[in-house]
Amino acid sequence: MQTVWYILIAILGLSVLVITHELGHYLMGKWLGFTITEFSVGLGPKLFGIKGKQTEFTLRALPIGGSCRFFGEDGLNDEKEKIAPEAFEESDPEEKTEEKPKGPDPRLFSSKPAWKRFLVVLAGPVMNILTCTLLCFVMLLAYGTFSTSGESTIIVQEVEEGTPAYEAGVQKGDIPVAIDGQRFHDDETFRKLMNAADLYGMDLTVLRGAKVDQTTEKTESGEETKLVITGGEETDLHFSRLVIDQKTGNKQMEIKIVWVADSYTKETYSVGRAALMAFPETWNMGKLVYESLGMILSGQASCRDVTGIVGTVDAISDTMAQSESTADAVHAFLWLMALIAVNLGIVNLFPLPALDGGRLIFIIIEMIRKKPVPPEKEGMVHLIGMILLLALMLALTVSDIVRCFGG
């Protein structure tokens, strides 16, 4: 039941991020005098709606996403959009009798100045990035930041029967300290020694029977926690075999372990300092997006690591479920929401059809040429882009379902 709640929270969080994106378009559009015909929460069939003077606010069946529809967007001007025309008539009754000049409907999205349309389109991604900044501010204020000494200790949490570790005599609570006589103090060195070890003959030294405690001391900006290990006796164990992880290709002992930092410092923040530090934190998260994309393009990461909505929901719910406390689960949720928010903002700025970045390119071209690209041509480009985007989303969803439920 707890996992179900985590899944629902993950879905709600993603939906809020998409709605926030559309809210950016909406608020900028209202401020600049655009006509907005509908603002919807959710996608799919409409459940109910509330009609305002110009805009209808609707709730739709699928709880993922939302939309903000401008009058005449992409050159459309169908009957469905022709709502409340009296709202746009002049207030002076004498002017109603005069013949109005012929020309495009001033309510059309395309009739607005290019710079206004540019700001409206840009507002969606900017709102996502600002959402990331707000979440970073909340996390800094509520949780502070942690920094470690770089060294850590590995502790065995569980050993299952039939595994190489069980056959070698590894026990719960053991602290591995050396592989083939070479000591390690961090995860990177441990993994290097594991992969260099003989697949059919590895020696592991563990500290057995030790008492593990943590001590915390106050500092000027927060507190410092140190790991204290006392007692115990080192024991040498021999592995007659290891296993290969089929996904990563790394050698494994098949034990459940936890890494504990030998020393870490928690720094707390005032409201003002948290507000200032939220911006560099957002910048760092944005760099993670570009670094991940660079790894995929360079072949350092596989395209199979890219997930769709199902995979994202699964990752969020799993991370929350594995947290040791409710506070840790909330922290993990906020961090992932911030990362996804900045990811949505940056990806939407890519100059690809159907994305906001693609629309911005057409507006920039219009500014340079002093005349717009023919609406039918721009609409066709975005239509093709949307079809490709939906196909990619479908492929990712199928891949996520197979990975999550098919093994």
N, C-alpha and C positions, 0 to 999 in steps of 0.2 A: 504493500500500500504506500510506503514511504517513497519507493521508486516512482510510482504513478504520480505522486504529488510533485516530485522533482521534474518529471516530464512535462506536467501541466505548467509549472513555473517557467521552464525553459521555453515552451511555446509562447506563453504570455510575454516573456521578456523579448523574444525576437519580434513579436507582433508590435510591441511598444516601440522598438527601434525603427521599424518600417513606418509606423504611424508618425513618429517624430520627424522622419525624413519628409513625409508628405505635408506635415504641419509647417515645415520650413517653407515649402512652396506656397502654402496657403497664406501664412502670415505676411510674407513678402508681397504676394499678389494683392492682398487686401490693402496693404499700405500704399502700393503704387497704383491703386485704382483699377485693377483687373476684375473682370466679371467671372466669378467662380460658380459653376452650376451645381457641383456636387462635391462633398467631402465625405468619404466613406471610411468606416472602420471595418476591416475584414474584406474578404473577396467573395465572389460567387453570388448566389441569389440574395436579393434584398429581403431582410426580415421585417424591418420597418424603417421609417424615415420621418424627420421633422423638417418641414419646409420653412425657410426663412424668406426674407424679401427677395434675395437673389440666389441664395445657396440652399440646397437640400442636404441635410446631414443624415446619413444613412448607416445602419448597422447591417452587415452582411454575414452570411452563414459560416464561411470559413474563417477561423480566428487567426489567420496569418496575413499580415500586411494591411494595406489600405490604399486609397487613391485620392487624388485631388484633381478634379476635372475642370478645365478652363473652357469658357465659351469659345467655340470655334477653334479649339486646339487642333493642330495638324491640318488646318484648313477645313475642318468639319463644321457644318452648320445645319444639322438636321432638326426635325421637329421636336425631338426630345430635349434639345438644348434651349428651345425658344420658350423659356419660362419667365413669367412676370415681366412682359415687355413694358408695362406701364411704369415700371421702376426706373426706366431709362428715358422717359419722356420729359420734356422741359416743364418746369413748374408754371410758367407764364402761359395762360390759355390763349392769348393772342398769337403767340408764336406757333401754336399748334395749327392755326389756319394758314400759316404761310407755307409756301412750298419749300420743302427741305432740300438742301443740295444733294445731288446724287453722289454716290461713292460707297466704299466699303463700310459695313456696319462697324461703328466705333467700338462695339463690345467685343469684336473678334480679337482673339489672342494675337493674330498676325498684324492687327491694325495698330498695336501699341509700339512705341519706339523700341528700337533694337536693344538699347542699353537697359531698358526696363525688363524686357524679356530675358536678357542675359542674367540680371540679378535674380529674377524669379527662378530660373532654372538652377542657378548656382546655389540658391538658398537651401535646397534639399541636402546636398552633400555637406554644406557648411553646418547645418543643424546637427547632422550625425557626428561631425567632429567636435562640435560644442557639447554634445551629449557625452562623448568620451571624456572631455575635460571636466564636466560636472561630476561624472562617476569617479574620476581620479581624485577630485577634491573631496568627495565623500569618503573614499577609502583612506586618503591621507589623514583626514580628520579623525576617522573612527578607528583605524588600525595602525597608522603610522607606517614606517618602512623598516625593513629588516636588512641587515648586512652581516655576512659571515666572515670568518677568518680564512676560509678557503679549505680548511681541513675538516674531515668528518669521519664518523665511525659507523660501521655497518653492523647491524644487529639482526640475527636470524629470528623471524617471527613464527615461521611454520615450516615443517618438513613432512612431506607426504610419503607414505610407504611406496616402494617400488621405484623411487627416483634415485639418480646417482648420488645425491647428498645423503639420502637415507641409508643407502648401501655403504657409504663411506663412514657413517656414524655421526653425522652432523646432528646437533640437538637444538631445540628451541632455546633461545637465550644466548647461544654461542656468539662470540664476536670474532669474525675472521680478521686476521691481522697480516697474513703473508701468504703468497702463492709461490710455490717452488722456492721458498727461502727468501723471496723478495717482498719487503714490506710495502704497504700502500696506506695512504691517508686521505684519499679522495676518490670519487667515482670514476674519473677519467683514467687514473693509474690502474685501478682495479680492473676495468674493462680491457685495458691494453694487456695486462698480465693474463687475464682469462683467455683472450683470443690467441695469445702466444703460447699458452699451455698445450701440452700433449693431450690429444683427444682421448687417448686410452691409458693415461698415466699422469695424474696431476697430484701434487702434494699441497694440502691446505693446512695452515696453522691457525688455530682458533684459541681465543681466551675463554675458558670455561669456568663458570661459577663466580664470575665477577659481579659486583654490585654497581648498578648504574644509577646515578643521581644527577640532578641539575641544581645549580645555585644561581640566584639572581641578585644583582647589585644595582642600585640606583646610580645613574649618571646625570650629568648636567642637562642633557637633551632627551633622556629616556631611561633605558635600563639595559644591562648587559647580562646575558645568561651563558654559563659555562657548563660543559659536560664533565662530570667527575666520575671516574671509574676506579674502584678500589677492589683489591683482592683478586681472586681467580688464579688459574694456572694454565699456562699455554700447553696445548695438546696438538700433536701432528696427526693429520688424517690423510689417508691415501684414497684417491678416486681412481677406480679401474676404468671408468668411462665418463664422458660428458655427452651432452646432446647439442644439436645445432638448431637454433631458432630458424624456422623456415622463412620467416618474414624478414628478419634482419641479417641472417647469416652468422650471428654471433654465437659463441659457445656458452652453454648454460649449465649450471649445477641443478637447476629445477628446485629452488627454494624460494620462499617468500621472505624478503628482507626489507629493512627500513634503514635509510641513511639519516643520522642525527648529526647536526653540525657541532663540532667541538666547542665553538664559541660563536654566538651571534648577538648583535646589538639591535635593539628596537628603539627607533627615534620617533618621538611624538611631535605633533605640529599644532600650532595655534591656528585660528581661523584665517588670519591674514597670510601666514606663511604657507598654509595648505592651498590657499587660493593662488598664490604665486607659483608654487611648485607644481600645480596641476597642469600648467602649460608644458613644461619640459617633460612631464610624465606622458602627456598626450603625444608629444613629438617622438618619444622613445617607442611608444606603441605603434605609431605610424611607420617607424623604421622597421619594425618587425614584419609589417605587411610587405614592404618592398624587399626585405631580405628573403622572405618566404617565396615571393614571386621569382626573385633572382635564382634561388636554389632550384626551383622547378625548371626555369628556362635553361640553366646550366647543366641540368641532369643530376644535381646533387640530391634532389628529392623527386619522387615519382608523382605523376599526375594522379595515381591512385590514392595519394594522400589528400587530394582535394575532395571535400564533402559537400553535399547539398543540405537542404533543410533537415531531412531525417537524420543524417549523420551529425549535424551540428547539435540538434536536440539531444541525440544520444550521448554526445561528448559532454554537453553541459550537465545533463542529469547524472551521468556516471561520475563526473568530477565532484558534484555535490554529494552524491551517495557515499563516496569514499572519504569524505572529510571526517575528521575525528570529532568535531563538535558542530553545533548549529552556527556558531560564530564563524568557524572556518568555512562552512558551506555557503554562508551569505557572502563572505569575502571572495570565495572562488567564483560565485555567481556574478558579483559586481565586476570582478576583473575580466571575466569572459565577456560580459556585456559591453564593457568599455572597449575591449579588443575588437569585438564584432562591429561596434558602432563606428570606430575609426576605419575599419576595413570597408564597411558599406560606403562611407564618405569618400574614401580614396578610390575604390573600384568604380564608383559611379562617375568619377571624373575622368576615367579613361576615355579617350576619343573614339569610342566604338558606337555604331548605330544602336538605337533604342536606349542607350544609357544617356544620362544627363551630359556627360562629356561630349558625346556625339552631337547632341542638340546645340551645345555651346559652340562647337566647330562651325556649324551651319550659320549661327548668328554672327560669329567672327567673320566668316566669309561675306556675309551680307554687309557688315560694317565696312569691309575693305572695298567691295564692289559697288557700294552705295545703292544696291538693289538686292532684294531677296532672291534666294534660289527658288525656282518654280515649286509651289507647294506640292504638286503631284510627284515631282522627282524626289523631294525631301521625304515625303510620306512613304514612297516606295522603298527608299533606303532604310528608313526606320522600321517598316513592316518586315523587310527581309531580316534585319537585325533582331527584331522581336521573335520571329520564327526560330532563328538560330539559337537565341537565348533560351526560349522555351524548350527547344530540343535538348540543349545542354542541361537544363534543370531537370528534365525528365530522365536523361541518362544518369545524372548524379543521384537522383532519387532511387532509381532502380539499383544502382551500385550500392547505395547506402543500405537499402533493404536487404540485399544479398549478403552484405558484410555483417549487418547487425543480427539478422535472423537466420541466414543461411549458412553461417560459419565461414 
